[in-house]
């Protein structure tokens, strides 16, 4: 029943098609063993070899049997990914039969919203670990769709194009930000972005670079051996950088920093950080404190030149009472912050950051009625 409903939602039966359709591949990742299968003669051969631990068993194999089947020269293999030329594709459906993974479907040519994933894995953590482009079946898209066009079937969201009106609500709320919207820019329709609660990872980064440690997890487990280092801040190894699909986070001067304009709010970096210092914050201009250390102020001064020391100047001068102290760490309540900027001027350590929001963000949301 689930399989039949999934096929119906994806318009994947060419014999019943009555509209102008084109092929679409329900995979945009490279976790299904593509590198291992490179050089094989067919996708069937690849599937017979099977998958190993850490590979997605539902994705594109990348060998390209569908390309050989296409008589319109509408498909080509680029860096292990099958690319479909919508202008050349005539929706014949021959490629569907050539795919042993059954992940090629037919969609309306005029469609602009797509879900490029066929993952059926129930374990969200496993999906996140295997593929950054994988659907986790959270159901946010299904709940928000005003037309009932999106359903989560076998732990993966699918679109019923007979109901979809292209409103892009699903794309905006997608937890993993994998739903493709060809018209609107994801970076311009978001409510929250990632933020690194640290501005002084330079010492830790230098130490672990000297030791040849390149993993944040390994560095975090080892730093207790070095009391001269902050024990809760960024170690600067860049695991978060590796998982970001939008080039929105980089290690600068030993500390991870998020570009809020590029960030789309998928929060893969939040889950990847072993120190829990990357958090989700409102993308509305509220101020943020780039520090997570609540230890004694004198100790913080001895291990970091950039952390908040709890002087209280920002607390005393905030006209809205939006800032409080937790130990020796300033905490800003975004619900009370009115973005007046006084705290920025009062902070002697320059640890308070401003989340500036371009005007086009508001204009885009207004245009989409979000």
ZAMARGU-4260 file (C-alpha; in steps of 0.2 Angstrom, whole numbers, plus 5000, padded with zeros to 4 digits):
<rodrens>
0) 5000/5000/5000 | 5014/5012/5005 | 5024/5009/4989 | 5008/5011/4978 | 5004/5028/4987
5) 5022/5034/4985 | 5022/5030/4966 | 5005/5039/4964 | 5012/5054/4974 | 5027/5055/4962
10) 5018/5053/4946 | 5030/5039/4942 | 5019/5029/4929 | 5022/5035/4912 | 5008/5025/4904
15) 4995/5034/4914 | 5003/5051/4911 | 4992/5064/4903 | 5002/5080/4905 | 5020/5086/4899
20) 5032/5076/4910 | 5050/5075/4913 | 5062/5063/4922 | 5068/5067/4939 | 5080/5058/4950
25) 5076/5056/4968 | 5093/5058/4975 | 5106/5073/4976 | 5119/5065/4987 | 5134/5053/4984
30) 5132/5041/4999 | 5126/5026/4989 | 5144/5019/4985 | 5146/5030/4970 | 5165/5030/4972
35) 5166/5012/4975 | 5155/5008/4960 | 5164/5019/4948 | 5170/5009/4933 | 5157/4995/4934
40) 5147/4991/4918 | 5129/4993/4925 | 5119/4999/4940 | 5112/4981/4941 | 5130/4975/4944
45) 5133/4988/4957 | 5117/4984/4966 | 5122/4965/4966 | 5138/4970/4974 | 5128/4977/4989
50) 5131/4991/5001 | 5143/4992/5015 | 5142/5001/5032 | 5140/5019/5030 | 5132/5019/5013
55) 5114/5024/5008 | 5105/5009/5001 | 5092/5019/4993 | 5101/5032/4983 | 5108/5034/4965
60) 5123/5022/4961 | 5130/5034/4949 | 5135/5021/4936 | 5123/5028/4923 | 5113/5014/4916
65) 5099/5026/4913 | 5110/5036/4902 | 5112/5022/4890 | 5094/5019/4889 | 5090/5037/4885
70) 5087/5040/4866 | 5085/5059/4868 | 5103/5062/4875 | 5094/5070/4889 | 5105/5063/4903
75) 5124/5064/4907 | 5135/5059/4921 | 5144/5074/4929 | 5156/5070/4944 | 5146/5055/4948
80) 5129/5063/4947 | 5116/5060/4933 | 5111/5076/4926 | 5094/5078/4917 | 5092/5091/4903
85) 5074/5095/4905 | 5074/5103/4887 | 5079/5087/4879 | 5069/5075/4890 | 5052/5070/4882
90) 5045/5060/4897 | 5046/5043/4888 | 5050/5034/4904 | 5063/5023/4897 | 5075/5028/4911
95) 5063/5022/4924 | 5065/5004/4919 | 5084/5005/4919 | 5086/5011/4937 | 5087/4996/4949
100) 5085/5008/4964 | 5068/5014/4957 | 5072/5032/4961 | 5069/5040/4944 | 5051/5047/4943
105) 5041/5058/4931 | 5036/5075/4936 | 5027/5089/4928 | 5039/5099/4917 | 5033/5116/4924
110) 5036/5110/4942 | 5048/5120/4952 | 5048/5111/4969 | 5056/5094/4971 | 5062/5082/4985
115) 5078/5074/4979 | 5078/5059/4991 | 5071/5042/4992 | 5079/5037/5009 | 5068/5025/5019
120) 5080/5024/5034 | 5070/5026/5051 | 5085/5031/5061 | 5087/5050/5059 | 5105/5050/5067
125) 5110/5037/5055 | 5103/5046/5040 | 5112/5062/5045 | 5128/5053/5047 | 5127/5044/5030
130) 5121/5059/5019 | 5119/5077/5021 | 5106/5077/5008 | 5095/5064/5016 | 5076/5066/5021
135) 5074/5062/5039 | 5055/5060/5038 | 5051/5073/5051 | 5035/5078/5043 | 5036/5097/5045
140) 5033/5098/5026 | 5018/5088/5027 | 5011/5098/5041 | 5013/5115/5033 | 5007/5111/5015
145) 4990/5120/5013 | 4985/5108/4999 | 4989/5091/5007 | 5002/5088/4993 | 5016/5082/5003
150) 5016/5065/5012 | 5029/5056/5022 | 5029/5038/5016 | 5041/5025/5022 | 5051/5039/5032
155) 5053/5050/5016 | 5043/5065/5010 | 5035/5064/4993 | 5025/5077/4983 | 5009/5073/4974
160) 5010/5085/4960 | 4992/5084/4956 | 4989/5094/4972 | 5005/5104/4973 | 5003/5123/4968
165) 5021/5128/4970 | 5019/5138/4986 | 5036/5133/4993 | 5030/5132/5011 | 5038/5114/5012
170) 5055/5121/5006 | 5054/5135/5019 | 5051/5123/5034 | 5061/5108/5028 | 5072/5104/5043
175) 5086/5098/5033 | 5084/5111/5019 | 5084/5097/5005 | 5068/5102/4996 | 5073/5111/4980
180) 5064/5127/4976 | 5070/5133/4958 | 5062/5150/4960 | 5066/5156/4977 | 5083/5157/4986
185) 5083/5147/5002 | 5095/5160/5010 | 5082/5173/5009 | 5067/5164/5016 | 5073/5158/5034
190) 5068/5162/5052 | 5083/5155/5061 | 5102/5152/5057 | 5116/5144/5066 | 5128/5154/5078
195) 5144/5149/5086 | 5145/5153/5104 | 5163/5156/5105 | 5175/5169/5098 | 5192/5163/5105
200) 5196/5146/5099 | 5213/5152/5093 | 5223/5144/5107 | 5215/5127/5106 | 5216/5127/5087
205) 5235/5131/5088 | 5238/5117/5101 | 5228/5103/5092 | 5236/5108/5075 | 5253/5106/5083
210) 5248/5089/5089 | 5241/5084/5072 | 5223/5082/5078 | 5211/5086/5065 | 5194/5080/5073
215) 5184/5091/5084 | 5178/5076/5094 | 5196/5069/5097 | 5202/5087/5102 | 5187/5089/5114
220) 5191/5073/5122 | 5209/5077/5124 | 5209/5095/5129 | 5207/5091/5148 | 5225/5087/5147
225) 5229/5105/5144 | 5222/5116/5158 | 5228/5132/5149 | 5215/5130/5136 | 5196/5134/5138
230) 5187/5118/5141 | 5170/5122/5133 | 5174/5133/5118 | 5178/5130/5099 | 5193/5119/5095
235) 5194/5125/5078 | 5196/5108/5069 | 5181/5112/5057 | 5170/5096/5058 | 5156/5109/5056
240) 5163/5115/5040 | 5164/5098/5032 | 5145/5095/5035 | 5139/5112/5029 | 5132/5110/5011
245) 5130/5129/5009 | 5148/5135/5012 | 5140/5145/5026 | 5153/5141/5040 | 5172/5143/5040
250) 5186/5142/5053 | 5193/5160/5055 | 5208/5163/5067 | 5205/5146/5075 | 5186/5148/5078
255) 5171/5143/5068 | 5161/5157/5061 | 5144/5157/5052 | 5139/5168/5038 | 5121/5171/5042
260) 5118/5177/5024 | 5123/5160/5017 | 5116/5149/5031 | 5099/5142/5027 | 5095/5135/5044
265) 5098/5116/5041 | 5108/5115/5057 | 5118/5100/5052 | 5133/5109/5060 | 5123/5110/5077
270) 5122/5091/5077 | 5140/5089/5072 | 5148/5100/5085 | 5154/5089/5100 | 5154/5104/5112
275) 5136/5110/5109 | 5142/5128/5106 | 5133/5130/5089 | 5116/5135/5092 | 5100/5140/5083
280) 5096/5158/5084 | 5083/5170/5077 | 5087/5178/5060 | 5079/5194/5065 | 5093/5206/5070
285) 5094/5201/5089 | 5111/5202/5097 | 5121/5186/5102 | 5135/5183/5114 | 5149/5173/5106
290) 5154/5164/5122 | 5148/5149/5131 | 5160/5148/5146 | 5151/5151/5163 | 5166/5148/5173
295) 5175/5161/5185 | 5179/5177/5176 | 5197/5176/5182 | 5199/5159/5175 | 5191/5164/5158
300) 5204/5179/5157 | 5218/5167/5159 | 5213/5155/5145 | 5204/5167/5133 | 5207/5185/5127
305) 5190/5185/5119 | 5177/5178/5130 | 5164/5186/5141 | 5170/5190/5158 | 5153/5194/5166
310) 5157/5213/5169 | 5139/5217/5168 | 5140/5233/5158 | 5128/5227/5145 | 5116/5221/5159
315) 5116/5238/5167 | 5114/5248/5152 | 5101/5238/5142 | 5085/5248/5142 | 5074/5233/5139
320) 5081/5222/5153 | 5085/5209/5139 | 5102/5204/5146 | 5105/5194/5162 | 5121/5185/5169
325) 5122/5167/5171 | 5138/5165/5181 | 5150/5176/5172 | 5141/5175/5156 | 5129/5187/5148
330) 5113/5180/5141 | 5103/5190/5129 | 5084/5186/5127 | 5080/5188/5109 | 5061/5191/5113
335) 5065/5206/5123 | 5080/5213/5113 | 5074/5228/5102 | 5091/5229/5093 | 5095/5246/5100
340) 5114/5242/5099 | 5119/5249/5116 | 5126/5233/5122 | 5138/5233/5107 | 5146/5249/5113
345) 5147/5244/5131 | 5155/5227/5128 | 5174/5230/5131 | 5179/5213/5125 | 5169/5214/5108
350) 5161/5198/5112 | 5143/5203/5107 | 5138/5200/5089 | 5125/5208/5079 | 5114/5197/5068
355) 5111/5210/5054 | 5097/5206/5042 | 5097/5212/5024 | 5081/5222/5019 | 5078/5209/5005
360) 5074/5196/5018 | 5059/5205/5023 | 5054/5209/5006 | 5055/5191/5000 | 5045/5185/5014
365) 5032/5198/5011 | 5031/5193/4993 | 5028/5174/4998 | 5016/5179/5011 | 5026/5170/5025
</rodrens>
